[in-house]
């Protein structure tokens, strides 16, 4: 009799569980349908390309290549158009400066549908926080990017770059092209580890994959490493001698600054918040810098006349020195123009998203209600022919002072814009200048016509097949 009763109890439990799953599934479906109705009404006044009954625009984007397809739609639909990923996730996709200003000059939070998948990796750091908590963290982190803090990092940039260039000397001897993206990524990670923790990778692997279990394992490794360093630093700060040693070291690390940060009330970041901000800094500063440097070197290979002019400028700045000083960065005028033009054509973050916390009315009178999703397509904005004449042409003089003076402030935003712009953009620009200048001093870069890069937008802009270049070592000090 006992087994029969047990079996009946199990059957009842299964029926209850099945019923609960059906109810929850039904409620979720109702929620999705209501959400779709809301988004459809919100986007109703914006014409756009036709949608597939199931996939929305996702299928067409996948088949045609998302970047080029969005640019073609931007020509067809001025200002903005609806963009649907499936039937339940719809954005207003914008790529016009006034439209960008209307949304991104405010402090609306990041779109959770896009950014929540990062939470297991980076936690609730500055990238995904909103409201008073975001404001507090932004204020506490800002001193970490003061120019007095950034100055000593030039040595760190140079050390990591020269280590990479030494490896490239060996590869260049094989007289064949190779993919620079991975090496640049390793160098950028090494640099960030030194700037954040004061030491290199120490065996930490940040090579994350798209597979769920590997992703979670990699997150755990990254978190454990960050937690370990935080606890070691906090313990060291209890020792007066160690405090004096930190004060006298050649530069303050990012973690040193975070540990000492206090707001007006004396509040500081908790351990979980410290870890989230460190992991966010590592995430945002690693992949984006890798993308920016790699695509710049591709542009230099594609346009050798600009490469030669940048190299000449760097040689003139250094004269007979072999290291850069802080004041040298401001003298890299033509190199900076080329970096900006590269960032225009190949923005490391091709797309950023927001969820409106209040309604917005655009310059043409159309509006969106609170709760709407907005995607700023930076790649399409930077190729908007109404803003940039001959947008596909590489022309560094677009960023000369006289040309910048008459341009809309939201026309060029490789580091996003408004109050939620990239807090580390000066750090990134400094690193870009030092790394690329050293690369141009050591090598001449040329294309591999058999392996042109295929642009692939993920969280950052990368190449589906790598960025293969031919490198020819240059005589030290010759620039030739």
C-alpha positions as a Markdown table, in Angstrom:
| # | Residue | x | y | z |
|---|---|---|---|---|
| 1 | Unk | 0.0 | 0.0 | 0.0 |
| 2 | Unk | 2.9 | 2.4 | 0.8 |
| 3 | Unk | 4.4 | 2.4 | -2.7 |
| 4 | Unk | 0.9 | 3.1 | -4.2 |
| 5 | Unk | 0.4 | 6.1 | -1.9 |
| 6 | Unk | 3.9 | 7.4 | -2.6 |
| 7 | Unk | 3.2 | 7.0 | -6.4 |
| 8 | Unk | -0.1 | 8.9 | -6.0 |
| 9 | Unk | 1.5 | 11.7 | -4.0 |
| 10 | Unk | 4.2 | 12.0 | -6.7 |
| 11 | Unk | 1.5 | 12.2 | -9.4 |
| 12 | Unk | -0.3 | 15.0 | -7.5 |
| 13 | Unk | 3.0 | 16.8 | -7.0 |
| 14 | Unk | 3.7 | 16.6 | -10.8 |
| 15 | Unk | 0.2 | 17.9 | -11.5 |
| 16 | Unk | 0.6 | 20.8 | -9.2 |
| 17 | Unk | 4.0 | 21.6 | -10.7 |
| 18 | Unk | 2.7 | 21.3 | -14.2 |
| 19 | Unk | -0.2 | 23.6 | -13.3 |
| 20 | Unk | 2.1 | 26.1 | -11.7 |
| 21 | Unk | 4.4 | 26.1 | -14.7 |
| 22 | Unk | 1.4 | 26.6 | -17.0 |
| 23 | Unk | 0.1 | 29.5 | -14.9 |
| 24 | Unk | 3.5 | 31.2 | -14.8 |
| 25 | Unk | 4.0 | 30.6 | -18.5 |
| 26 | Unk | 0.6 | 32.2 | -19.2 |
| 27 | Unk | 1.3 | 35.2 | -17.0 |
| 28 | Unk | 4.7 | 35.6 | -18.7 |
| 29 | Unk | 3.0 | 35.5 | -22.1 |
| 30 | Unk | 0.5 | 38.1 | -21.0 |
| 31 | Unk | 3.4 | 40.3 | -19.8 |
| 32 | Unk | 5.2 | 39.9 | -23.1 |
| 33 | Unk | 2.1 | 40.7 | -25.1 |
| 34 | Unk | 1.4 | 43.8 | -23.0 |
| 35 | Unk | 5.0 | 44.9 | -23.4 |
| 36 | Unk | 4.9 | 44.4 | -27.1 |
| 37 | Unk | 1.7 | 46.5 | -27.3 |
| 38 | Unk | 3.3 | 49.3 | -25.3 |
| 39 | Unk | 6.5 | 49.3 | -27.4 |
| 40 | Unk | 4.5 | 49.1 | -30.7 |
| 41 | Unk | 2.4 | 52.1 | -29.7 |
| 42 | Unk | 5.5 | 54.0 | -28.6 |
| 43 | Unk | 7.2 | 53.4 | -31.9 |
| 44 | Unk | 4.1 | 53.9 | -34.0 |
| 45 | Unk | 5.0 | 57.4 | -35.2 |
| 46 | Unk | 8.4 | 56.3 | -36.5 |
| 47 | Unk | 8.4 | 54.7 | -40.0 |
| 48 | Unk | 10.9 | 51.9 | -40.5 |
| 49 | Unk | 11.8 | 48.8 | -42.5 |
| 50 | Unk | 9.2 | 46.0 | -42.7 |
| 51 | Unk | 9.5 | 43.3 | -40.0 |
| 52 | Unk | 9.4 | 39.5 | -40.1 |
| 53 | Unk | 6.3 | 38.1 | -38.3 |
| 54 | Unk | 8.5 | 36.1 | -35.9 |
| 55 | Unk | 12.1 | 37.5 | -36.0 |
| 56 | Unk | 11.4 | 41.2 | -36.5 |
| 57 | Unk | 14.6 | 42.6 | -38.1 |
| 58 | Unk | 17.0 | 40.1 | -36.6 |
| 59 | Unk | 17.0 | 37.7 | -39.5 |
| 60 | Unk | 17.6 | 40.4 | -42.1 |
| 61 | Unk | 20.4 | 41.9 | -40.0 |
| 62 | Unk | 22.1 | 38.5 | -39.6 |
| 63 | Unk | 21.9 | 37.7 | -43.3 |
| 64 | Unk | 23.1 | 41.1 | -44.6 |
| 65 | Unk | 25.5 | 42.1 | -41.8 |
| 66 | Unk | 24.2 | 44.4 | -39.1 |
| 67 | Unk | 26.5 | 47.4 | -39.4 |
| 68 | Unk | 26.1 | 47.9 | -43.2 |
| 69 | Unk | 22.3 | 47.1 | -43.0 |
| 70 | Unk | 21.7 | 49.7 | -40.3 |
| 71 | Unk | 23.7 | 52.3 | -42.3 |
| 72 | Unk | 21.6 | 51.6 | -45.3 |
| 73 | Unk | 18.4 | 52.0 | -43.3 |
| 74 | Unk | 19.8 | 55.2 | -41.8 |
| 75 | Unk | 19.9 | 56.6 | -45.4 |
| 76 | Unk | 16.3 | 55.5 | -46.0 |
| 77 | Unk | 14.9 | 56.7 | -42.7 |
| 78 | Unk | 16.4 | 60.0 | -41.5 |
| 79 | Unk | 16.8 | 60.5 | -37.7 |
| 80 | Unk | 15.6 | 57.1 | -36.5 |
| 81 | Unk | 13.6 | 54.0 | -37.1 |
| 82 | Unk | 12.2 | 51.1 | -35.0 |
| 83 | Unk | 14.4 | 48.1 | -34.6 |
| 84 | Unk | 12.9 | 44.8 | -33.5 |
| 85 | Unk | 14.8 | 41.8 | -32.2 |
| 86 | Unk | 12.0 | 39.2 | -32.4 |
| 87 | Unk | 8.5 | 40.2 | -31.5 |
| 88 | Unk | 8.9 | 41.4 | -28.0 |
| 89 | Unk | 12.1 | 43.6 | -27.9 |
| 90 | Unk | 11.8 | 46.8 | -29.8 |
| 91 | Unk | 14.1 | 49.9 | -29.8 |
| 92 | Unk | 14.0 | 53.3 | -31.4 |
| 93 | Unk | 17.3 | 53.1 | -33.3 |
| 94 | Unk | 18.8 | 56.7 | -33.5 |
| 95 | Unk | 21.8 | 58.0 | -35.5 |
| 96 | Unk | 21.3 | 61.7 | -35.7 |
| 97 | Unk | 23.0 | 64.3 | -33.4 |
| 98 | Unk | 19.9 | 66.2 | -32.2 |
| 99 | Unk | 18.1 | 62.9 | -31.5 |
| 100 | Unk | 21.2 | 61.7 | -29.7 |
| 101 | Unk | 21.3 | 64.9 | -27.6 |
| 102 | Unk | 17.7 | 64.6 | -26.6 |
| 103 | Unk | 18.3 | 61.2 | -24.9 |
| 104 | Unk | 22.0 | 61.0 | -24.1 |
| 105 | Unk | 22.3 | 64.5 | -22.5 |
| 106 | Unk | 20.1 | 63.0 | -19.7 |
| 107 | Unk | 20.9 | 60.4 | -17.2 |
| 108 | Unk | 18.5 | 57.6 | -18.2 |
| 109 | Unk | 19.6 | 54.1 | -17.1 |
| 110 | Unk | 21.1 | 51.5 | -19.4 |
| 111 | Unk | 18.5 | 49.2 | -21.0 |
| 112 | Unk | 18.3 | 46.1 | -18.7 |
| 113 | Unk | 17.3 | 43.9 | -21.6 |
| 114 | Unk | 20.8 | 44.5 | -23.2 |
| 115 | Unk | 23.1 | 44.9 | -20.2 |
| 116 | Unk | 21.7 | 42.5 | -17.5 |
| 117 | Unk | 23.6 | 39.6 | -19.0 |
| 118 | Unk | 26.8 | 41.3 | -17.8 |
| 119 | Unk | 25.8 | 41.2 | -14.2 |
| 120 | Unk | 27.2 | 37.7 | -13.5 |
| 121 | Unk | 30.6 | 39.0 | -14.8 |
| 122 | Unk | 31.0 | 42.6 | -13.7 |
| 123 | Unk | 28.3 | 43.0 | -11.0 |
| 124 | Unk | 26.6 | 46.2 | -10.3 |
| 125 | Unk | 29.3 | 48.7 | -11.2 |
| 126 | Unk | 29.1 | 52.1 | -12.8 |
| 127 | Unk | 28.2 | 50.7 | -16.2 |
| 128 | Unk | 24.8 | 49.3 | -15.0 |
| 129 | Unk | 24.0 | 51.3 | -11.9 |
| 130 | Unk | 21.3 | 54.0 | -11.9 |
| 131 | Unk | 19.9 | 56.7 | -9.7 |
| 132 | Unk | 21.6 | 57.9 | -6.5 |
| 133 | Unk | 23.8 | 54.8 | -6.3 |
| 134 | Unk | 25.2 | 55.5 | -9.8 |
| 135 | Unk | 25.8 | 59.2 | -8.8 |
| 136 | Unk | 27.6 | 58.2 | -5.6 |
| 137 | Unk | 29.9 | 55.7 | -7.4 |
| 138 | Unk | 30.6 | 58.2 | -10.3 |
| 139 | Unk | 31.6 | 60.8 | -7.8 |
| 140 | Unk | 33.8 | 58.4 | -5.8 |
| 141 | Unk | 35.6 | 57.1 | -9.0 |
| 142 | Unk | 36.2 | 60.4 | -10.7 |
| 143 | Unk | 39.4 | 61.2 | -8.7 |
| 144 | Unk | 40.9 | 58.0 | -10.0 |
| 145 | Unk | 41.0 | 59.6 | -13.5 |
| 146 | Unk | 42.5 | 62.9 | -12.6 |
| 147 | Unk | 45.5 | 63.8 | -14.8 |
| 148 | Unk | 47.9 | 63.7 | -11.8 |
| 149 | Unk | 46.9 | 60.0 | -11.4 |
| 150 | Unk | 47.1 | 59.3 | -15.1 |
| 151 | Unk | 50.6 | 60.8 | -15.6 |
| 152 | Unk | 52.6 | 57.9 | -14.2 |
| 153 | Unk | 50.6 | 55.4 | -16.2 |
| 154 | Unk | 52.6 | 56.4 | -19.3 |
| 155 | Unk | 55.5 | 54.2 | -18.1 |
| 156 | Unk | 53.1 | 51.3 | -17.7 |
| 157 | Unk | 51.7 | 51.7 | -21.2 |
| 158 | Unk | 55.2 | 51.8 | -22.6 |
| 159 | Unk | 56.4 | 48.7 | -20.7 |
| 160 | Unk | 53.5 | 46.5 | -21.8 |
| 161 | Unk | 53.6 | 47.8 | -25.4 |
| 162 | Unk | 57.4 | 47.2 | -25.8 |
| 163 | Unk | 56.9 | 43.6 | -24.5 |
| 164 | Unk | 54.3 | 43.1 | -27.2 |
| 165 | Unk | 56.5 | 44.7 | -29.9 |
| 166 | Unk | 59.4 | 42.4 | -29.0 |
| 167 | Unk | 57.2 | 39.5 | -29.7 |
| 168 | Unk | 56.2 | 41.1 | -33.0 |
| 169 | Unk | 59.9 | 41.4 | -34.0 |
| 170 | Unk | 60.0 | 37.6 | -33.9 |
| 171 | Unk | 56.8 | 37.1 | -35.8 |
| 172 | Unk | 57.8 | 39.7 | -38.4 |
| 173 | Unk | 60.9 | 37.6 | -39.2 |
| 174 | Unk | 58.6 | 34.9 | -40.7 |
| 175 | Unk | 57.7 | 37.3 | -43.5 |
| 176 | Unk | 54.0 | 36.6 | -43.4 |
| 177 | Unk | 51.0 | 38.4 | -42.0 |
| 178 | Unk | 49.5 | 37.6 | -38.6 |
| 179 | Unk | 46.5 | 38.5 | -36.6 |
| 180 | Unk | 47.3 | 41.4 | -34.3 |
| 181 | Unk | 44.0 | 41.5 | -32.3 |
| 182 | Unk | 44.9 | 38.7 | -29.8 |
| 183 | Unk | 48.4 | 40.2 | -29.0 |
| 184 | Unk | 46.9 | 43.7 | -28.6 |
| 185 | Unk | 44.3 | 42.2 | -26.3 |
| 186 | Unk | 46.9 | 40.5 | -24.1 |
| 187 | Unk | 48.9 | 43.8 | -23.9 |
| 188 | Unk | 45.8 | 45.8 | -23.0 |
| 189 | Unk | 44.9 | 43.3 | -20.3 |
| 190 | Unk | 48.4 | 43.3 | -18.9 |
| 191 | Unk | 48.4 | 47.1 | -18.8 |
| 192 | Unk | 45.1 | 47.2 | -17.0 |
| 193 | Unk | 46.2 | 44.7 | -14.4 |
| 194 | Unk | 49.3 | 46.8 | -13.7 |
| 195 | Unk | 47.2 | 50.0 | -13.5 |
| 196 | Unk | 44.5 | 48.4 | -11.3 |
| 197 | Unk | 46.5 | 46.1 | -9.0 |
| 198 | Unk | 50.1 | 47.2 | -9.5 |
| 199 | Unk | 51.1 | 43.9 | -11.0 |
| 200 | Unk | 50.6 | 41.7 | -14.1 |
| 201 | Unk | 48.2 | 38.9 | -14.8 |
| 202 | Unk | 49.6 | 36.5 | -12.2 |
| 203 | Unk | 48.2 | 33.5 | -14.1 |
| 204 | Unk | 44.7 | 35.0 | -14.3 |
| 205 | Unk | 43.0 | 34.0 | -17.6 |
| 206 | Unk | 40.4 | 36.4 | -18.9 |
| 207 | Unk | 39.7 | 34.5 | -22.1 |
| 208 | Unk | 35.9 | 34.2 | -21.8 |
| 209 | Unk | 33.8 | 32.2 | -24.2 |
| 210 | Unk | 30.1 | 32.3 | -25.2 |
| 211 | Unk | 29.5 | 28.9 | -23.6 |
| 212 | Unk | 27.5 | 29.2 | -20.4 |
| 213 | Unk | 29.5 | 26.9 | -18.1 |
| 214 | Unk | 32.8 | 28.3 | -19.3 |
| 215 | Unk | 31.5 | 31.8 | -18.9 |
| 216 | Unk | 30.4 | 31.2 | -15.3 |
| 217 | Unk | 33.7 | 29.5 | -14.4 |
| 218 | Unk | 35.6 | 32.4 | -15.9 |
| 219 | Unk | 33.4 | 34.9 | -13.9 |
| 220 | Unk | 34.2 | 32.9 | -10.8 |
| 221 | Unk | 38.0 | 33.0 | -11.5 |
| 222 | Unk | 37.9 | 36.8 | -12.2 |
| 223 | Unk | 35.8 | 37.5 | -9.0 |
| 224 | Unk | 38.0 | 35.3 | -6.8 |
| 225 | Unk | 41.1 | 37.0 | -8.1 |
| 226 | Unk | 39.6 | 40.5 | -7.5 |
| 227 | Unk | 38.4 | 39.5 | -4.0 |
| 228 | Unk | 41.8 | 38.1 | -3.1 |
| 229 | Unk | 43.6 | 41.3 | -4.1 |
| 230 | Unk | 41.1 | 43.5 | -2.4 |
| 231 | Unk | 41.5 | 41.6 | 0.9 |
| 232 | Unk | 45.3 | 41.7 | 0.6 |
| 233 | Unk | 45.3 | 45.4 | 0.0 |
| 234 | Unk | 42.9 | 46.1 | 2.9 |
| 235 | Unk | 45.1 | 44.0 | 5.2 |
| 236 | Unk | 48.2 | 45.8 | 4.0 |
| 237 | Unk | 46.6 | 49.2 | 4.7 |
| 238 | Unk | 46.3 | 48.3 | 8.4 |
| 239 | Unk | 50.1 | 48.4 | 8.5 |
| 240 | Unk | 51.6 | 51.9 | 8.8 |
| 241 | Unk | 54.8 | 50.9 | 7.1 |
| 242 | Unk | 52.8 | 49.4 | 4.2 |
| 243 | Unk | 50.8 | 52.6 | 4.1 |
| 244 | Unk | 53.9 | 54.7 | 3.7 |
| 245 | Unk | 55.2 | 52.3 | 1.0 |
| 246 | Unk | 52.0 | 52.7 | -1.0 |
| 247 | Unk | 52.1 | 56.5 | -0.6 |
| 248 | Unk | 55.7 | 56.6 | -2.0 |
| 249 | Unk | 55.2 | 54.1 | -4.9 |
| 250 | Unk | 55.7 | 55.4 | -8.4 |
| 251 | Unk | 52.0 | 55.6 | -9.0 |
| 252 | Unk | 48.7 | 55.0 | -7.2 |
| 253 | Unk | 46.9 | 52.0 | -8.6 |
| 254 | Unk | 43.1 | 52.2 | -9.3 |
| 255 | Unk | 42.4 | 49.9 | -6.4 |
| 256 | Unk | 44.4 | 52.1 | -4.0 |
| 257 | Unk | 42.2 | 55.1 | -5.0 |
| 258 | Unk | 39.0 | 53.1 | -4.6 |
| 259 | Unk | 40.0 | 51.8 | -1.2 |
| 260 | Unk | 40.6 | 55.4 | 0.0 |
| 261 | Unk | 37.6 | 57.0 | -1.6 |
| 262 | Unk | 35.0 | 58.6 | 0.7 |
| 263 | Unk | 32.0 | 60.8 | 0.0 |
| 264 | Unk | 31.0 | 63.9 | 2.1 |
| 265 | Unk | 29.3 | 61.7 | 4.8 |
| 266 | Unk | 32.4 | 59.5 | 5.1 |
| 267 | Unk | 30.8 | 56.6 | 3.3 |
| 268 | Unk | 33.0 | 54.2 | 1.3 |
| 269 | Unk | 32.5 | 51.4 | -1.1 |
| 270 | Unk | 31.7 | 48.0 | 0.3 |
| 271 | Unk | 33.7 | 45.0 | -0.8 |
| 272 | Unk | 31.1 | 43.8 | -3.3 |
| 273 | Unk | 31.0 | 47.3 | -4.7 |
| 274 | Unk | 34.7 | 47.5 | -4.9 |
| 275 | Unk | 34.8 | 44.2 | -6.8 |
| 276 | Unk | 32.1 | 45.4 | -9.2 |
| 277 | Unk | 33.9 | 48.6 | -10.0 |
| 278 | Unk | 37.3 | 46.9 | -10.5 |
| 279 | Unk | 35.7 | 44.2 | -12.7 |
| 280 | Unk | 33.8 | 47.0 | -14.6 |
| 281 | Unk | 37.0 | 48.9 | -15.2 |
| 282 | Unk | 38.8 | 45.7 | -16.4 |
| 283 | Unk | 35.9 | 44.9 | -18.7 |
| 284 | Unk | 35.4 | 48.4 | -20.2 |
| 285 | Unk | 39.0 | 49.2 | -20.4 |
| 286 | Unk | 40.3 | 46.0 | -21.9 |
| 287 | Unk | 38.1 | 45.1 | -24.9 |
| 288 | Unk | 37.4 | 48.7 | -26.0 |
| 289 | Unk | 41.1 | 49.6 | -26.0 |
| 290 | Unk | 42.0 | 46.4 | -27.8 |
| 291 | Unk | 39.4 | 47.3 | -30.5 |
| 292 | Unk | 40.5 | 50.9 | -30.8 |
| 293 | Unk | 44.2 | 50.1 | -31.2 |
| 294 | Unk | 43.7 | 47.2 | -33.6 |
| 295 | Unk | 41.4 | 49.1 | -35.9 |
| 296 | Unk | 43.8 | 52.1 | -35.8 |
| 297 | Unk | 46.7 | 50.0 | -37.0 |
| 298 | Unk | 44.5 | 48.6 | -39.7 |
| 299 | Unk | 43.7 | 52.2 | -40.8 |
| 300 | Unk | 47.4 | 53.0 | -40.9 |
| 301 | Unk | 48.1 | 49.9 | -43.1 |
| 302 | Unk | 45.2 | 50.9 | -45.3 |
| 303 | Unk | 46.4 | 54.5 | -45.7 |
| 304 | Unk | 50.2 | 54.5 | -45.7 |
| 305 | Unk | 50.5 | 58.2 | -46.4 |
| 306 | Unk | 48.9 | 59.0 | -43.0 |
| 307 | Unk | 51.0 | 56.3 | -41.4 |
| 308 | Unk | 54.1 | 58.0 | -42.7 |
| 309 | Unk | 53.0 | 61.4 | -41.5 |
| 310 | Unk | 52.2 | 60.1 | -38.0 |
| 311 | Unk | 55.5 | 58.4 | -37.8 |
| 312 | Unk | 57.4 | 61.5 | -38.8 |
| 313 | Unk | 55.6 | 63.5 | -36.1 |
| 314 | Unk | 56.4 | 61.0 | -33.4 |
| 315 | Unk | 60.1 | 60.9 | -34.4 |
| 316 | Unk | 60.2 | 64.7 | -34.2 |
| 317 | Unk | 58.7 | 64.8 | -30.8 |
| 318 | Unk | 61.0 | 62.2 | -29.3 |
| 319 | Unk | 64.2 | 63.5 | -31.1 |
| 320 | Unk | 67.0 | 61.5 | -29.4 |
| 321 | Unk | 64.8 | 60.2 | -26.4 |
| 322 | Unk | 63.4 | 56.7 | -26.2 |
| 323 | Unk | 60.5 | 57.4 | -23.7 |
| 324 | Unk | 57.5 | 59.6 | -23.8 |
| 325 | Unk | 56.8 | 62.3 | -21.3 |
| 326 | Unk | 53.4 | 63.7 | -20.3 |
| 327 | Unk | 53.8 | 66.9 | -22.3 |
| 328 | Unk | 54.6 | 64.8 | -25.4 |
| 329 | Unk | 50.9 | 63.7 | -25.6 |
| 330 | Unk | 49.7 | 67.2 | -26.4 |
| 331 | Unk | 52.3 | 67.5 | -29.2 |
| 332 | Unk | 50.9 | 64.4 | -31.0 |
| 333 | Unk | 48.5 | 66.5 | -33.1 |
| 334 | Unk | 48.4 | 64.6 | -36.3 |
| 335 | Unk | 48.4 | 61.2 | -34.6 |
| 336 | Unk | 45.5 | 62.4 | -32.5 |
| 337 | Unk | 43.6 | 63.5 | -35.6 |
| 338 | Unk | 44.2 | 60.0 | -37.1 |
| 339 | Unk | 43.1 | 58.3 | -33.9 |
| 340 | Unk | 39.9 | 60.2 | -33.9 |
| 341 | Unk | 39.1 | 59.5 | -37.5 |
| 342 | Unk | 39.8 | 55.8 | -36.8 |
| 343 | Unk | 37.4 | 56.0 | -33.9 |
| 344 | Unk | 34.8 | 57.6 | -36.1 |
| 345 | Unk | 35.0 | 54.8 | -38.7 |
| 346 | Unk | 35.5 | 52.0 | -36.2 |
| 347 | Unk | 34.0 | 53.0 | -32.8 |
| 348 | Unk | 34.9 | 50.4 | -30.2 |
| 349 | Unk | 31.3 | 50.5 | -28.9 |
| 350 | Unk | 29.2 | 50.5 | -32.0 |
| 351 | Unk | 25.9 | 50.7 | -30.2 |
| 352 | Unk | 24.7 | 51.7 | -26.7 |
| 353 | Unk | 21.1 | 51.5 | -25.3 |
| 354 | Unk | 19.0 | 53.3 | -22.7 |
| 355 | Unk | 15.5 | 52.8 | -21.2 |
| 356 | Unk | 13.7 | 56.2 | -20.8 |
| 357 | Unk | 13.0 | 57.1 | -17.2 |
| 358 | Unk | 10.7 | 60.0 | -18.4 |
| 359 | Unk | 9.2 | 61.0 | -21.8 |
| 360 | Unk | 11.3 | 62.6 | -24.5 |
| 361 | Unk | 10.3 | 64.9 | -27.3 |
| 362 | Unk | 12.6 | 65.1 | -30.3 |
| 363 | Unk | 13.5 | 68.1 | -32.5 |
| 364 | Unk | 11.0 | 67.2 | -35.1 |
| 365 | Unk | 8.1 | 67.0 | -32.6 |
| 366 | Unk | 7.8 | 63.2 | -32.3 |
| 367 | Unk | 8.1 | 61.8 | -28.9 |
| 368 | Unk | 8.5 | 58.6 | -26.8 |
| 369 | Unk | 6.9 | 57.8 | -23.5 |
| 370 | Unk | 8.8 | 56.7 | -20.3 |
| 371 | Unk | 9.8 | 53.1 | -20.4 |
| 372 | Unk | 10.7 | 53.1 | -24.1 |
| 373 | Unk | 13.9 | 51.6 | -25.3 |
| 374 | Unk | 16.4 | 53.7 | -27.3 |
| 375 | Unk | 19.4 | 52.4 | -29.1 |
| 376 | Unk | 22.1 | 55.0 | -30.1 |
| 377 | Unk | 23.8 | 53.4 | -33.1 |
| 378 | Unk | 27.2 | 55.2 | -32.9 |
| 379 | Unk | 28.5 | 53.3 | -36.0 |
| 380 | Unk | 25.6 | 54.7 | -38.1 |
| 381 | Unk | 25.8 | 58.1 | -36.6 |
| 382 | Unk | 29.5 | 58.3 | -37.5 |
| 383 | Unk | 28.6 | 57.4 | -41.1 |
| 384 | Unk | 25.6 | 59.7 | -41.3 |
| 385 | Unk | 26.2 | 61.5 | -44.7 |
| 386 | Unk | 24.0 | 64.4 | -43.5 |
| 387 | Unk | 26.6 | 65.0 | -40.8 |
| 388 | Unk | 29.8 | 63.7 | -42.4 |
| 389 | Unk | 30.4 | 64.5 | -46.1 |
| 390 | Unk | 31.9 | 61.4 | -47.8 |
| 391 | Unk | 31.6 | 59.4 | -44.6 |
| 392 | Unk | 33.5 | 56.3 | -45.9 |
| 393 | Unk | 36.6 | 58.4 | -46.7 |
| 394 | Unk | 39.4 | 58.4 | -44.1 |
| 395 | Unk | 40.1 | 62.1 | -43.6 |
| 396 | Unk | 41.9 | 63.1 | -40.3 |
| 397 | Unk | 41.4 | 66.8 | -41.1 |
| 398 | Unk | 37.7 | 66.4 | -40.2 |
| 399 | Unk | 39.0 | 66.9 | -36.6 |
| 400 | Unk | 41.1 | 70.0 | -37.2 |
| 401 | Unk | 40.1 | 72.9 | -34.9 |
| 402 | Unk | 38.3 | 74.8 | -37.6 |
| 403 | Unk | 36.3 | 71.8 | -38.7 |
| 404 | Unk | 35.4 | 70.8 | -35.2 |
| 405 | Unk | 34.2 | 74.3 | -34.3 |
| 406 | Unk | 31.1 | 74.1 | -36.5 |
| 407 | Unk | 30.2 | 70.5 | -35.8 |
| 408 | Unk | 27.4 | 69.3 | -33.5 |
| 409 | Unk | 28.8 | 68.2 | -30.1 |
| 410 | Unk | 26.8 | 64.9 | -30.4 |
| 411 | Unk | 28.1 | 64.1 | -34.0 |
| 412 | Unk | 31.2 | 62.3 | -32.7 |
| 413 | Unk | 30.8 | 60.2 | -29.6 |
| 414 | Unk | 33.1 | 57.2 | -29.5 |
| 415 | Unk | 33.0 | 57.2 | -25.7 |
| 416 | Unk | 29.2 | 57.8 | -25.6 |
| 417 | Unk | 28.0 | 61.2 | -24.4 |
| 418 | Unk | 26.3 | 63.1 | -21.6 |
| 419 | Unk | 26.5 | 62.4 | -17.9 |
| 420 | Unk | 26.8 | 58.6 | -18.5 |
| 421 | Unk | 29.7 | 59.0 | -20.9 |
| 422 | Unk | 32.9 | 56.8 | -20.4 |
| 423 | Unk | 34.6 | 57.9 | -17.2 |
| 424 | Unk | 37.9 | 56.5 | -18.4 |
| 425 | Unk | 38.0 | 58.2 | -21.8 |
| 426 | Unk | 41.1 | 60.2 | -21.0 |
| 427 | Unk | 42.9 | 57.1 | -19.7 |
| 428 | Unk | 41.9 | 55.4 | -23.0 |
| 429 | Unk | 43.1 | 58.2 | -25.2 |
| 430 | Unk | 46.4 | 58.4 | -23.4 |
| 431 | Unk | 46.9 | 54.7 | -23.9 |
| 432 | Unk | 45.9 | 54.9 | -27.5 |
| 433 | Unk | 48.5 | 57.6 | -28.2 |
| 434 | Unk | 51.4 | 55.9 | -26.4 |
| 435 | Unk | 50.7 | 52.4 | -27.8 |
| 436 | Unk | 50.2 | 53.5 | -31.4 |
| 437 | Unk | 53.1 | 55.9 | -31.3 |
| 438 | Unk | 55.4 | 53.1 | -30.1 |
| 439 | Unk | 54.0 | 50.7 | -32.7 |
| 440 | Unk | 54.7 | 53.2 | -35.6 |
| 441 | Unk | 58.2 | 53.8 | -34.3 |
| 442 | Unk | 59.1 | 50.1 | -34.5 |
| 443 | Unk | 57.2 | 48.8 | -37.5 |
| 444 | Unk | 55.7 | 49.7 | -40.9 |
| 445 | Unk | 52.2 | 48.2 | -41.2 |
| 446 | Unk | 50.8 | 46.9 | -44.5 |
| 447 | Unk | 47.6 | 45.1 | -45.5 |
| 448 | Unk | 47.2 | 41.4 | -46.3 |
| 449 | Unk | 44.9 | 41.6 | -49.4 |
| 450 | Unk | 44.0 | 38.0 | -49.0 |
| 451 | Unk | 42.6 | 38.5 | -45.5 |
| 452 | Unk | 40.5 | 41.7 | -45.2 |
| 453 | Unk | 38.8 | 42.0 | -41.8 |
| 454 | Unk | 35.1 | 41.3 | -41.6 |
| 455 | Unk | 33.5 | 43.7 | -39.1 |
| 456 | Unk | 31.6 | 41.9 | -36.3 |
| 457 | Unk | 29.7 | 44.0 | -33.7 |
| 458 | Unk | 29.4 | 42.4 | -30.3 |
| 459 | Unk | 29.7 | 44.5 | -27.2 |
| 460 | Unk | 32.7 | 45.9 | -28.9 |
| 461 | Unk | 33.6 | 46.1 | -32.6 |
| 462 | Unk | 36.0 | 43.3 | -33.6 |
| 463 | Unk | 36.7 | 41.3 | -36.7 |
| 464 | Unk | 35.2 | 38.0 | -37.4 |
| 465 | Unk | 38.4 | 36.7 | -39.0 |
| 466 | Unk | 41.0 | 38.7 | -37.1 |
| 467 | Unk | 43.0 | 41.7 | -38.3 |
| 468 | Unk | 45.9 | 40.3 | -40.3 |
| 469 | Unk | 48.7 | 42.7 | -41.2 |
| 470 | Unk | 52.2 | 42.5 | -42.6 |
| 471 | Unk | 54.8 | 44.1 | -40.3 |
| 472 | Unk | 58.2 | 45.3 | -41.4 |
| 473 | Unk | 60.7 | 46.2 | -38.6 |
| 474 | Unk | 62.2 | 49.7 | -38.8 |
| 475 | Unk | 65.7 | 50.8 | -37.9 |
| 476 | Unk | 65.8 | 52.2 | -34.4 |
| 477 | Unk | 65.5 | 56.0 | -34.5 |
| 478 | Unk | 65.2 | 56.2 | -38.3 |
| 479 | Unk | 61.5 | 56.2 | -38.7 |
| 480 | Unk | 62.1 | 54.7 | -42.2 |
